[in-house]
Amino acid sequence: MFLTNNLDASEELISLLYQNRWSVELFFKWIKQHLKIKKFWGTSENAVRIQIYCAIITYCLVAIVQHDMKLERSIYEVLQILGIFINIRDDVTLKEKVNWLKNNR
């Protein structure tokens, strides 16, 4: 049973709207759990989309690195290690960072 104040909508439409709402809720739950987006930097639709796309691309690239290197660390751990290296060690090349990660599984 669904409650609504839209008395003109059909039962099928109300059901479809709730199903779509649930899909959106699951998507944002996945974003919070996997992409570690705590808040959105911008408020426009375009800004939110760009931030989500960047986070998804980053997640996929890290997943590829993890898989190809057969790392026994979680994607989140790999992302943390690479993030620390990228932000702190400017004197070390990305290749050296990835090799360090591979050697310190």
Backbone as XML, in Angstrom:
<?xml version="1.0"?>
<chain id="A" units="angstrom">
  <residue number="1" name="MET">
    <atom name="N" x="0.837" y="-1.157" z="0.000"/>
    <atom name="CA" x="0.000" y="0.000" z="0.000"/>
    <atom name="C" x="0.896" y="1.238" z="0.000"/>
  </residue>
  <residue number="2" name="PHE">
    <atom name="N" x="0.579" y="2.190" z="-0.855"/>
    <atom name="CA" x="1.301" y="3.455" z="-0.933"/>
    <atom name="C" x="0.355" y="4.593" z="-0.593"/>
  </residue>
  <residue number="3" name="LEU">
    <atom name="N" x="0.879" y="5.583" z="0.089"/>
    <atom name="CA" x="0.105" y="6.774" z="0.411"/>
    <atom name="C" x="0.549" y="7.906" z="-0.493"/>
  </residue>
  <residue number="4" name="THR">
    <atom name="N" x="-0.411" y="8.681" z="-0.982"/>
    <atom name="CA" x="-0.094" y="9.817" z="-1.838"/>
    <atom name="C" x="-1.159" y="10.888" z="-1.682"/>
  </residue>
  <residue number="5" name="ASN">
    <atom name="N" x="-0.769" y="12.111" z="-1.980"/>
    <atom name="CA" x="-1.755" y="13.186" z="-2.000"/>
    <atom name="C" x="-2.146" y="13.536" z="-3.429"/>
  </residue>
  <residue number="6" name="ASN">
    <atom name="N" x="-1.613" y="12.793" z="-4.396"/>
    <atom name="CA" x="-1.963" y="12.989" z="-5.800"/>
    <atom name="C" x="-3.100" y="12.034" z="-6.146"/>
  </residue>
  <residue number="7" name="LEU">
    <atom name="N" x="-4.311" y="12.511" z="-6.006"/>
    <atom name="CA" x="-5.477" y="11.653" z="-6.209"/>
    <atom name="C" x="-5.782" y="11.413" z="-7.682"/>
  </residue>
  <residue number="8" name="ASP">
    <atom name="N" x="-5.137" y="12.167" z="-8.571"/>
    <atom name="CA" x="-5.386" y="12.008" z="-10.005"/>
    <atom name="C" x="-4.502" y="10.933" z="-10.638"/>
  </residue>
  <residue number="9" name="ALA">
    <atom name="N" x="-3.449" y="10.528" z="-9.969"/>
    <atom name="CA" x="-2.510" y="9.549" z="-10.529"/>
    <atom name="C" x="-3.067" y="8.134" z="-10.405"/>
  </residue>
  <residue number="10" name="SER">
    <atom name="N" x="-2.758" y="7.326" z="-11.403"/>
    <atom name="CA" x="-3.211" y="5.933" z="-11.387"/>
    <atom name="C" x="-2.367" y="5.118" z="-10.411"/>
  </residue>
  <residue number="11" name="GLU">
    <atom name="N" x="-2.868" y="3.949" z="-10.047"/>
    <atom name="CA" x="-2.126" y="3.056" z="-9.153"/>
    <atom name="C" x="-0.797" y="2.637" z="-9.786"/>
  </residue>
  <residue number="12" name="GLU">
    <atom name="N" x="-0.831" y="2.379" z="-11.098"/>
    <atom name="CA" x="0.380" y="1.965" z="-11.802"/>
    <atom name="C" x="1.443" y="3.061" z="-11.767"/>
  </residue>
  <residue number="13" name="LEU">
    <atom name="N" x="1.005" y="4.318" z="-11.961"/>
    <atom name="CA" x="1.950" y="5.430" z="-11.947"/>
    <atom name="C" x="2.564" y="5.606" z="-10.561"/>
  </residue>
  <residue number="14" name="ILE">
    <atom name="N" x="1.746" y="5.526" z="-9.530"/>
    <atom name="CA" x="2.248" y="5.659" z="-8.157"/>
    <atom name="C" x="3.263" y="4.551" z="-7.865"/>
  </residue>
  <residue number="15" name="SER">
    <atom name="N" x="2.946" y="3.334" z="-8.263"/>
    <atom name="CA" x="3.856" y="2.207" z="-8.051"/>
    <atom name="C" x="5.172" y="2.426" z="-8.794"/>
  </residue>
  <residue number="16" name="LEU">
    <atom name="N" x="5.088" y="2.887" z="-10.032"/>
    <atom name="CA" x="6.283" y="3.149" z="-10.835"/>
    <atom name="C" x="7.140" y="4.247" z="-10.204"/>
  </residue>
  <residue number="17" name="LEU">
    <atom name="N" x="6.506" y="5.291" z="-9.698"/>
    <atom name="CA" x="7.244" y="6.379" z="-9.055"/>
    <atom name="C" x="7.978" y="5.889" z="-7.817"/>
  </residue>
  <residue number="18" name="TYR">
    <atom name="N" x="7.347" y="5.040" z="-7.022"/>
    <atom name="CA" x="8.011" y="4.497" z="-5.835"/>
    <atom name="C" x="9.177" y="3.589" z="-6.219"/>
  </residue>
  <residue number="19" name="GLN">
    <atom name="N" x="8.999" y="2.791" z="-7.276"/>
    <atom name="CA" x="10.095" y="1.931" z="-7.738"/>
    <atom name="C" x="11.286" y="2.771" z="-8.190"/>
  </residue>
  <residue number="20" name="ASN">
    <atom name="N" x="11.005" y="3.837" z="-8.941"/>
    <atom name="CA" x="12.083" y="4.712" z="-9.408"/>
    <atom name="C" x="12.756" y="5.416" z="-8.240"/>
  </residue>
  <residue number="21" name="ARG">
    <atom name="N" x="11.972" y="5.826" z="-7.260"/>
    <atom name="CA" x="12.541" y="6.486" z="-6.083"/>
    <atom name="C" x="13.474" y="5.521" z="-5.360"/>
  </residue>
  <residue number="22" name="TRP">
    <atom name="N" x="13.082" y="4.273" z="-5.250"/>
    <atom name="CA" x="13.921" y="3.288" z="-4.571"/>
    <atom name="C" x="15.230" y="3.080" z="-5.329"/>
  </residue>
  <residue number="23" name="SER">
    <atom name="N" x="15.175" y="3.072" z="-6.648"/>
    <atom name="CA" x="16.396" y="2.940" z="-7.452"/>
    <atom name="C" x="17.346" y="4.104" z="-7.193"/>
  </residue>
  <residue number="24" name="VAL">
    <atom name="N" x="16.801" y="5.293" z="-7.080"/>
    <atom name="CA" x="17.618" y="6.474" z="-6.793"/>
    <atom name="C" x="18.239" y="6.353" z="-5.405"/>
  </residue>
  <residue number="25" name="GLU">
    <atom name="N" x="17.459" y="5.903" z="-4.424"/>
    <atom name="CA" x="17.979" y="5.723" z="-3.060"/>
    <atom name="C" x="19.133" y="4.717" z="-3.051"/>
  </residue>
  <residue number="26" name="LEU">
    <atom name="N" x="18.973" y="3.610" z="-3.767"/>
    <atom name="CA" x="20.034" y="2.600" z="-3.828"/>
    <atom name="C" x="21.284" y="3.144" z="-4.513"/>
  </residue>
  <residue number="27" name="PHE">
    <atom name="N" x="21.085" y="3.940" z="-5.562"/>
    <atom name="CA" x="22.215" y="4.532" z="-6.269"/>
    <atom name="C" x="23.013" y="5.446" z="-5.343"/>
  </residue>
  <residue number="28" name="PHE">
    <atom name="N" x="22.337" y="6.298" z="-4.589"/>
    <atom name="CA" x="23.043" y="7.206" z="-3.686"/>
    <atom name="C" x="23.685" y="6.453" z="-2.524"/>
  </residue>
  <residue number="29" name="LYS">
    <atom name="N" x="23.066" y="5.366" z="-2.086"/>
    <atom name="CA" x="23.688" y="4.538" z="-1.046"/>
    <atom name="C" x="24.990" y="3.943" z="-1.578"/>
  </residue>
  <residue number="30" name="TRP">
    <atom name="N" x="24.968" y="3.445" z="-2.821"/>
    <atom name="CA" x="26.165" y="2.883" z="-3.442"/>
    <atom name="C" x="27.246" y="3.956" z="-3.571"/>
  </residue>
  <residue number="31" name="ILE">
    <atom name="N" x="26.857" y="5.157" z="-3.983"/>
    <atom name="CA" x="27.815" y="6.257" z="-4.109"/>
    <atom name="C" x="28.492" y="6.524" z="-2.772"/>
  </residue>
  <residue number="32" name="LYS">
    <atom name="N" x="27.708" y="6.612" z="-1.710"/>
    <atom name="CA" x="28.273" y="6.912" z="-0.392"/>
    <atom name="C" x="29.204" y="5.797" z="0.079"/>
  </residue>
  <residue number="33" name="GLN">
    <atom name="N" x="28.840" y="4.543" z="-0.185"/>
    <atom name="CA" x="29.635" y="3.414" z="0.288"/>
    <atom name="C" x="30.893" y="3.183" z="-0.539"/>
  </residue>
  <residue number="34" name="HIS">
    <atom name="N" x="30.801" y="3.331" z="-1.850"/>
    <atom name="CA" x="31.906" y="2.954" z="-2.723"/>
    <atom name="C" x="32.723" y="4.131" z="-3.241"/>
  </residue>
  <residue number="35" name="LEU">
    <atom name="N" x="32.091" y="5.237" z="-3.498"/>
    <atom name="CA" x="32.812" y="6.365" z="-4.078"/>
    <atom name="C" x="33.272" y="7.358" z="-3.026"/>
  </residue>
  <residue number="36" name="LYS">
    <atom name="N" x="32.813" y="7.168" z="-1.808"/>
    <atom name="CA" x="33.224" y="8.007" z="-0.679"/>
    <atom name="C" x="32.944" y="9.488" z="-0.918"/>
  </residue>
  <residue number="37" name="ILE">
    <atom name="N" x="31.838" y="9.783" z="-1.581"/>
    <atom name="CA" x="31.417" y="11.174" z="-1.739"/>
    <atom name="C" x="30.637" y="11.549" z="-0.487"/>
  </residue>
  <residue number="38" name="LYS">
    <atom name="N" x="31.206" y="12.444" z="0.289"/>
    <atom name="CA" x="30.551" y="12.869" z="1.533"/>
    <atom name="C" x="29.587" y="14.020" z="1.278"/>
  </residue>
  <residue number="39" name="LYS">
    <atom name="N" x="29.984" y="14.914" z="0.390"/>
    <atom name="CA" x="29.112" y="16.030" z="0.041"/>
    <atom name="C" x="29.420" y="16.438" z="-1.391"/>
  </residue>
  <residue number="40" name="PHE">
    <atom name="N" x="28.481" y="17.126" z="-2.002"/>
    <atom name="CA" x="28.683" y="17.600" z="-3.367"/>
    <atom name="C" x="29.270" y="19.001" z="-3.322"/>
  </residue>
  <residue number="41" name="TRP">
    <atom name="N" x="30.301" y="19.240" z="-4.146"/>
    <atom name="CA" x="30.983" y="20.528" z="-4.142"/>
    <atom name="C" x="30.133" y="21.612" z="-4.788"/>
  </residue>
  <residue number="42" name="GLY">
    <atom name="N" x="29.371" y="21.247" z="-5.801"/>
    <atom name="CA" x="28.527" y="22.220" z="-6.488"/>
    <atom name="C" x="27.066" y="21.924" z="-6.238"/>
  </residue>
  <residue number="43" name="THR">
    <atom name="N" x="26.219" y="22.856" z="-6.637"/>
    <atom name="CA" x="24.786" y="22.668" z="-6.416"/>
    <atom name="C" x="24.008" y="22.501" z="-7.709"/>
  </residue>
  <residue number="44" name="SER">
    <atom name="N" x="24.611" y="22.832" z="-8.833"/>
    <atom name="CA" x="23.900" y="22.680" z="-10.102"/>
    <atom name="C" x="23.888" y="21.211" z="-10.511"/>
  </residue>
  <residue number="45" name="GLU">
    <atom name="N" x="22.950" y="20.862" z="-11.363"/>
    <atom name="CA" x="22.871" y="19.482" z="-11.849"/>
    <atom name="C" x="24.170" y="19.087" z="-12.551"/>
  </residue>
  <residue number="46" name="ASN">
    <atom name="N" x="24.719" y="19.999" z="-13.341"/>
    <atom name="CA" x="25.954" y="19.719" z="-14.069"/>
    <atom name="C" x="27.119" y="19.457" z="-13.111"/>
  </residue>
  <residue number="47" name="ALA">
    <atom name="N" x="27.231" y="20.256" z="-12.064"/>
    <atom name="CA" x="28.316" y="20.075" z="-11.088"/>
    <atom name="C" x="28.216" y="18.722" z="-10.397"/>
  </residue>
  <residue number="48" name="VAL">
    <atom name="N" x="27.006" y="18.332" z="-10.023"/>
    <atom name="CA" x="26.801" y="17.044" z="-9.355"/>
    <atom name="C" x="27.129" y="15.903" z="-10.306"/>
  </residue>
  <residue number="49" name="ARG">
    <atom name="N" x="26.675" y="16.011" z="-11.553"/>
    <atom name="CA" x="26.970" y="14.971" z="-12.545"/>
    <atom name="C" x="28.478" y="14.813" z="-12.753"/>
  </residue>
  <residue number="50" name="ILE">
    <atom name="N" x="29.175" y="15.928" z="-12.908"/>
    <atom name="CA" x="30.622" y="15.875" z="-13.133"/>
    <atom name="C" x="31.320" y="15.214" z="-11.953"/>
  </residue>
  <residue number="51" name="GLN">
    <atom name="N" x="30.929" y="15.568" z="-10.737"/>
    <atom name="CA" x="31.563" y="14.973" z="-9.559"/>
    <atom name="C" x="31.293" y="13.472" z="-9.496"/>
  </residue>
  <residue number="52" name="ILE">
    <atom name="N" x="30.072" y="13.059" z="-9.799"/>
    <atom name="CA" x="29.739" y="11.630" z="-9.789"/>
    <atom name="C" x="30.514" y="10.897" z="-10.882"/>
  </residue>
  <residue number="53" name="TYR">
    <atom name="N" x="30.562" y="11.471" z="-12.096"/>
    <atom name="CA" x="31.304" y="10.832" z="-13.185"/>
    <atom name="C" x="32.782" y="10.689" z="-12.834"/>
  </residue>
  <residue number="54" name="CYS">
    <atom name="N" x="33.375" y="11.737" z="-12.270"/>
    <atom name="CA" x="34.793" y="11.669" z="-11.874"/>
    <atom name="C" x="35.018" y="10.580" z="-10.831"/>
  </residue>
  <residue number="55" name="ALA">
    <atom name="N" x="34.112" y="10.487" z="-9.874"/>
    <atom name="CA" x="34.246" y="9.469" z="-8.826"/>
    <atom name="C" x="34.095" y="8.065" z="-9.404"/>
  </residue>
  <residue number="56" name="ILE">
    <atom name="N" x="33.150" y="7.882" z="-10.322"/>
    <atom name="CA" x="32.949" y="6.567" z="-10.947"/>
    <atom name="C" x="34.168" y="6.185" z="-11.787"/>
  </residue>
  <residue number="57" name="ILE">
    <atom name="N" x="34.695" y="7.132" z="-12.555"/>
    <atom name="CA" x="35.884" y="6.859" z="-13.365"/>
    <atom name="C" x="37.057" y="6.474" z="-12.470"/>
  </residue>
  <residue number="58" name="THR">
    <atom name="N" x="37.249" y="7.216" z="-11.392"/>
    <atom name="CA" x="38.329" y="6.905" z="-10.447"/>
    <atom name="C" x="38.147" y="5.516" z="-9.861"/>
  </residue>
  <residue number="59" name="TYR">
    <atom name="N" x="36.931" y="5.199" z="-9.448"/>
    <atom name="CA" x="36.634" y="3.886" z="-8.873"/>
    <atom name="C" x="36.966" y="2.780" z="-9.876"/>
  </residue>
  <residue number="60" name="CYS">
    <atom name="N" x="36.543" y="2.967" z="-11.127"/>
    <atom name="CA" x="36.792" y="1.950" z="-12.157"/>
    <atom name="C" x="38.286" y="1.786" z="-12.439"/>
  </residue>
  <residue number="61" name="LEU">
    <atom name="N" x="39.016" y="2.891" z="-12.525"/>
    <atom name="CA" x="40.460" y="2.805" z="-12.766"/>
    <atom name="C" x="41.175" y="2.087" z="-11.628"/>
  </residue>
  <residue number="62" name="VAL">
    <atom name="N" x="40.794" y="2.397" z="-10.407"/>
    <atom name="CA" x="41.412" y="1.730" z="-9.256"/>
    <atom name="C" x="41.042" y="0.247" z="-9.243"/>
  </residue>
  <residue number="63" name="ALA">
    <atom name="N" x="39.810" y="-0.078" z="-9.609"/>
    <atom name="CA" x="39.394" y="-1.485" z="-9.679"/>
    <atom name="C" x="40.208" y="-2.234" z="-10.730"/>
  </residue>
  <residue number="64" name="ILE">
    <atom name="N" x="40.501" y="-1.581" z="-11.849"/>
    <atom name="CA" x="41.322" y="-2.198" z="-12.895"/>
    <atom name="C" x="42.740" y="-2.436" z="-12.381"/>
  </residue>
  <residue number="65" name="VAL">
    <atom name="N" x="43.312" y="-1.429" z="-11.716"/>
    <atom name="CA" x="44.661" y="-1.583" z="-11.142"/>
    <atom name="C" x="44.671" y="-2.733" z="-10.144"/>
  </residue>
  <residue number="66" name="GLN">
    <atom name="N" x="43.683" y="-2.763" z="-9.270"/>
    <atom name="CA" x="43.603" y="-3.818" z="-8.255"/>
    <atom name="C" x="43.519" y="-5.190" z="-8.918"/>
  </residue>
  <residue number="67" name="HIS">
    <atom name="N" x="42.685" y="-5.313" z="-9.928"/>
    <atom name="CA" x="42.494" y="-6.597" z="-10.610"/>
    <atom name="C" x="43.740" y="-7.009" z="-11.387"/>
  </residue>
  <residue number="68" name="ASP">
    <atom name="N" x="44.280" y="-6.096" z="-12.181"/>
    <atom name="CA" x="45.444" y="-6.420" z="-13.017"/>
    <atom name="C" x="46.677" y="-6.769" z="-12.194"/>
  </residue>
  <residue number="69" name="MET">
    <atom name="N" x="46.824" y="-6.116" z="-11.059"/>
    <atom name="CA" x="47.990" y="-6.369" z="-10.215"/>
    <atom name="C" x="47.736" y="-7.472" z="-9.195"/>
  </residue>
  <residue number="70" name="LYS">
    <atom name="N" x="46.528" y="-8.014" z="-9.214"/>
    <atom name="CA" x="46.139" y="-9.084" z="-8.290"/>
    <atom name="C" x="46.437" y="-8.703" z="-6.836"/>
  </residue>
  <residue number="71" name="LEU">
    <atom name="N" x="46.031" y="-7.497" z="-6.482"/>
    <atom name="CA" x="46.273" y="-6.998" z="-5.129"/>
    <atom name="C" x="45.291" y="-7.617" z="-4.150"/>
  </residue>
  <residue number="72" name="GLU">
    <atom name="N" x="45.769" y="-7.876" z="-2.960"/>
    <atom name="CA" x="44.919" y="-8.445" z="-1.920"/>
    <atom name="C" x="44.382" y="-7.357" z="-0.997"/>
  </residue>
  <residue number="73" name="ARG">
    <atom name="N" x="44.294" y="-6.160" z="-1.502"/>
    <atom name="CA" x="43.750" y="-5.030" z="-0.747"/>
    <atom name="C" x="42.402" y="-4.647" z="-1.346"/>
  </residue>
  <residue number="74" name="SER">
    <atom name="N" x="41.582" y="-4.006" z="-0.538"/>
    <atom name="CA" x="40.289" y="-3.554" z="-1.048"/>
    <atom name="C" x="40.509" y="-2.365" z="-1.986"/>
  </residue>
  <residue number="75" name="ILE">
    <atom name="N" x="39.517" y="-2.108" z="-2.806"/>
    <atom name="CA" x="39.602" y="-0.963" z="-3.709"/>
    <atom name="C" x="39.794" y="0.317" z="-2.906"/>
  </residue>
  <residue number="76" name="TYR">
    <atom name="N" x="39.125" y="0.411" z="-1.780"/>
    <atom name="CA" x="39.250" y="1.609" z="-0.943"/>
    <atom name="C" x="40.675" y="1.767" z="-0.411"/>
  </residue>
  <residue number="77" name="GLU">
    <atom name="N" x="41.305" y="0.665" z="-0.005"/>
    <atom name="CA" x="42.694" y="0.736" z="0.480"/>
    <atom name="C" x="43.642" y="1.167" z="-0.640"/>
  </residue>
  <residue number="78" name="VAL">
    <atom name="N" x="43.452" y="0.605" z="-1.829"/>
    <atom name="CA" x="44.288" y="0.982" z="-2.971"/>
    <atom name="C" x="44.114" y="2.469" z="-3.263"/>
  </residue>
  <residue number="79" name="LEU">
    <atom name="N" x="42.889" y="2.930" z="-3.236"/>
    <atom name="CA" x="42.604" y="4.340" z="-3.496"/>
    <atom name="C" x="43.261" y="5.238" z="-2.448"/>
  </residue>
  <residue number="80" name="GLN">
    <atom name="N" x="43.213" y="4.825" z="-1.197"/>
    <atom name="CA" x="43.853" y="5.604" z="-0.131"/>
    <atom name="C" x="45.360" y="5.682" z="-0.336"/>
  </residue>
  <residue number="81" name="ILE">
    <atom name="N" x="45.985" y="4.553" z="-0.636"/>
    <atom name="CA" x="47.438" y="4.521" z="-0.819"/>
    <atom name="C" x="47.845" y="5.377" z="-2.010"/>
  </residue>
  <residue number="82" name="LEU">
    <atom name="N" x="47.157" y="5.207" z="-3.131"/>
    <atom name="CA" x="47.483" y="6.014" z="-4.307"/>
    <atom name="C" x="47.228" y="7.488" z="-4.038"/>
  </residue>
  <residue number="83" name="GLY">
    <atom name="N" x="46.161" y="7.791" z="-3.322"/>
    <atom name="CA" x="45.853" y="9.181" z="-2.995"/>
    <atom name="C" x="46.924" y="9.816" z="-2.137"/>
  </residue>
  <residue number="84" name="ILE">
    <atom name="N" x="47.415" y="9.077" z="-1.176"/>
    <atom name="CA" x="48.488" y="9.590" z="-0.321"/>
    <atom name="C" x="49.738" y="9.840" z="-1.157"/>
  </residue>
  <residue number="85" name="PHE">
    <atom name="N" x="50.094" y="8.866" z="-2.001"/>
    <atom name="CA" x="51.280" y="9.024" z="-2.834"/>
    <atom name="C" x="51.137" y="10.193" z="-3.800"/>
  </residue>
  <residue number="86" name="ILE">
    <atom name="N" x="49.995" y="10.280" z="-4.436"/>
    <atom name="CA" x="49.799" y="11.324" z="-5.443"/>
    <atom name="C" x="49.864" y="12.705" z="-4.804"/>
  </residue>
  <residue number="87" name="ASN">
    <atom name="N" x="49.289" y="12.848" z="-3.628"/>
    <atom name="CA" x="49.235" y="14.160" z="-2.986"/>
    <atom name="C" x="50.510" y="14.543" z="-2.246"/>
  </residue>
  <residue number="88" name="ILE">
    <atom name="N" x="51.263" y="13.577" z="-1.772"/>
    <atom name="CA" x="52.402" y="13.902" z="-0.917"/>
    <atom name="C" x="53.735" y="13.805" z="-1.658"/>
  </residue>
  <residue number="89" name="ARG">
    <atom name="N" x="53.936" y="12.767" z="-2.413"/>
    <atom name="CA" x="55.258" y="12.497" z="-2.994"/>
    <atom name="C" x="55.326" y="12.961" z="-4.443"/>
  </residue>
  <residue number="90" name="ASP">
    <atom name="N" x="55.647" y="14.208" z="-4.669"/>
    <atom name="CA" x="55.783" y="14.723" z="-6.027"/>
    <atom name="C" x="57.056" y="14.237" z="-6.712"/>
  </residue>
  <residue number="91" name="ASP">
    <atom name="N" x="58.036" y="13.800" z="-5.926"/>
    <atom name="CA" x="59.314" y="13.374" z="-6.486"/>
    <atom name="C" x="59.287" y="11.935" z="-6.995"/>
  </residue>
  <residue number="92" name="VAL">
    <atom name="N" x="58.193" y="11.220" z="-6.758"/>
    <atom name="CA" x="58.077" y="9.822" z="-7.169"/>
    <atom name="C" x="57.105" y="9.745" z="-8.343"/>
  </residue>
  <residue number="93" name="THR">
    <atom name="N" x="57.505" y="9.034" z="-9.401"/>
    <atom name="CA" x="56.637" y="8.914" z="-10.574"/>
    <atom name="C" x="55.455" y="7.999" z="-10.265"/>
  </residue>
  <residue number="94" name="LEU">
    <atom name="N" x="54.413" y="8.125" z="-11.063"/>
    <atom name="CA" x="53.234" y="7.278" z="-10.881"/>
    <atom name="C" x="53.604" y="5.809" z="-11.049"/>
  </residue>
  <residue number="95" name="LYS">
    <atom name="N" x="54.493" y="5.515" z="-11.984"/>
    <atom name="CA" x="54.928" y="4.131" z="-12.196"/>
    <atom name="C" x="55.594" y="3.581" z="-10.936"/>
  </residue>
  <residue number="96" name="GLU">
    <atom name="N" x="56.433" y="4.386" z="-10.301"/>
    <atom name="CA" x="57.084" y="3.960" z="-9.058"/>
    <atom name="C" x="56.058" y="3.743" z="-7.947"/>
  </residue>
  <residue number="97" name="LYS">
    <atom name="N" x="55.038" y="4.582" z="-7.921"/>
    <atom name="CA" x="53.993" y="4.440" z="-6.904"/>
    <atom name="C" x="53.233" y="3.131" z="-7.085"/>
  </residue>
  <residue number="98" name="VAL">
    <atom name="N" x="52.906" y="2.831" z="-8.339"/>
    <atom name="CA" x="52.179" y="1.590" z="-8.626"/>
    <atom name="C" x="53.067" y="0.388" z="-8.324"/>
  </residue>
  <residue number="99" name="ASN">
    <atom name="N" x="54.353" y="0.464" z="-8.657"/>
    <atom name="CA" x="55.272" y="-0.635" z="-8.342"/>
    <atom name="C" x="55.386" y="-0.843" z="-6.838"/>
  </residue>
  <residue number="100" name="TRP">
    <atom name="N" x="55.428" y="0.254" z="-6.068"/>
    <atom name="CA" x="55.471" y="0.133" z="-4.612"/>
    <atom name="C" x="54.226" y="-0.593" z="-4.116"/>
  </residue>
  <residue number="101" name="LEU">
    <atom name="N" x="53.085" y="-0.211" z="-4.667"/>
    <atom name="CA" x="51.830" y="-0.839" z="-4.272"/>
    <atom name="C" x="51.854" y="-2.329" z="-4.594"/>
  </residue>
  <residue number="102" name="LYS">
    <atom name="N" x="52.390" y="-2.683" z="-5.763"/>
    <atom name="CA" x="52.465" y="-4.086" z="-6.177"/>
    <atom name="C" x="53.384" y="-4.883" z="-5.251"/>
  </residue>
  <residue number="103" name="ASN">
    <atom name="N" x="54.494" y="-4.290" z="-4.858"/>
    <atom name="CA" x="55.464" y="-4.980" z="-4.008"/>
    <atom name="C" x="55.039" y="-5.049" z="-2.549"/>
  </residue>
  <residue number="104" name="ASN">
    <atom name="N" x="54.086" y="-4.250" z="-2.166"/>
    <atom name="CA" x="53.620" y="-4.214" z="-0.776"/>
    <atom name="C" x="52.163" y="-4.646" z="-0.682"/>
  </residue>
  <residue number="105" name="ARG">
    <atom name="N" x="51.871" y="-5.753" z="-1.292"/>
    <atom name="CA" x="50.500" y="-6.265" z="-1.303"/>
    <atom name="C" x="50.099" y="-6.538" z="0.088"/>
  </residue>
</chain>
